[in-house]
């Protein structure tokens, strides 16, 4: 299409209007063959270079060289078909022929600039897509690694809850092991997913707290306050349970008389807000390999899934610790 436009434009201003139809057809065919042949050769040469390694100077030089080459060929074609006789009769001189060369070069410069602009956009989009794919793959790998850290951490906390019962109360220990079996079955199902329904997370939290209740007895009290019509909301799997584990391990377990854990789940606009409040005091001490795994894990997973759209905070508030997650749904 583009070479047809260039050819017809050249024919219009070539001065061949008085020539025969066959002569003008030969002119058009020569123009078309030259245009397509040289452009395909140019494209072949251009493809032999890695476009990703192109410098800005090469993006300028290549179109100019291509335009110079094909413009000179077109000027030679004009000379053969039309300007040769004028030159021999003295109607034009050498300077006129040089002018015709540059005139043909400017005729094809827009085509080469458009071609390179199109190629530049292609290369840029291809590079951008590869970067996005690589980042996505890294996020998936990192999320899988975080989940692998989280499951042993969760299992360790659950086993630690029934450790003392194996000697002091074998019956309660057997009941606790059965509860742990049910708990692990659900947690493993959720562990296969990056996200889970809120109703599943709440069921897991209730089973976990029931297991901990065996250990702490009257020292542990808990309440759920969940907004209606939120069961199907998708949240990061094991996120609610991470907050509750932290409340039990660093709050209830370290308080002589135990305390209360309150779980409140509401929505605001397109965000779900999860609050876990427990008796105790939050001490933001430096993390060690054995401390803070769950919360650090949760922060990273929130960032990988939602970026700045999600937030996590843990603060002291009126003799209690408040942990809060805000994430879109």
MODA-V657202 format. One record per backbone hydrogen bond with DSSP energy under -0.5 kcal/mol. NH is the residue of the N-H (numbers start at 1). CO is the residue of the C=O. Records with the same first field share a line. If there is no record, write none. Layout:
NH->CO ; CO
This chain:
5->1
6->2
7->3
8->4
9->5
10->6
11->7
12->8
13->9
14->11
16->11
19->16
24->20
25->21
26->22
27->23
28->24
29->25
30->26
31->27
32->28
33->29
34->30
35->31
36->32
37->33
38->34
39->35
40->36
41->37
42->38
43->39
44->40
45->41
46->42
47->43
48->44 ; 45
49->46
51->49
53->50
54->51
59->55
60->56 ; 57
61->57
62->58
64->60
65->61
66->62
67->63
68->64
69->65
70->66
71->67
72->68
73->69
74->70
75->71
76->72
77->73
78->74
79->75
80->76
81->77
82->78
83->78
84->79
86->82
87->83
88->84
89->85
90->87
91->86
92->86
97->93
98->94
99->95
100->96
101->97
102->98
103->99
104->100
105->101
106->102
107->103
108->104 ; 105
109->105
110->106
112->108
113->109
114->110
115->111
116->112
117->113
118->114
119->115
120->116
121->117
122->118
123->119
124->120
125->121
126->122
127->123
128->124
129->125
130->126
131->127
132->128
133->129
134->130
135->131
136->132
137->133
138->134
139->135
140->136
141->137
142->138
143->139
144->140
145->141
146->142
147->143
148->144
149->145
150->146
151->147
152->148
153->149
154->150
155->151
156->152
157->153
158->154
159->155
160->156
161->157
162->158 ; 159
163->159
166->162 ; 163
167->164
168->164
169->165
173->169
174->170
175->171
176->172
177->173
178->174
179->175
180->176
181->177
182->178
183->179
184->180
185->181
186->182
187->183
188->184
189->185
190->186
191->187
192->188 ; 189
193->190
196->235
198->233
199->231
200->197
201->197
202->198
203->199
204->200
205->201
206->202
207->203
208->204
209->205
210->206
211->207
212->208
213->209
214->210 ; 211
215->211
216->212
217->213
219->216
220->217
221->219 ; 259
223->261
225->263
227->265
230->227
233->230
235->196
237->194
239->236
242->238
243->239
244->240
245->241
246->242
247->243
248->244
249->245
250->246
251->247
252->247
253->248
255->252
256->254
258->255
259->219
261->221
262->277
263->223
264->262 ; 275
265->225
266->273
268->271
271->268
272->327
273->266
274->272 ; 325
275->264 ; 273
276->323
277->262
278->321
279->260
280->319
284->282
285->283
291->288
296->292
297->293
298->294
299->295
300->296
301->297
302->298
303->299
304->300
305->301
306->302
307->302 ; 303
309->306
310->307
311->326
313->324
315->322
317->320
320->317
321->278
322->315
323->276 ; 321
324->313
325->274
326->311
327->272
329->270
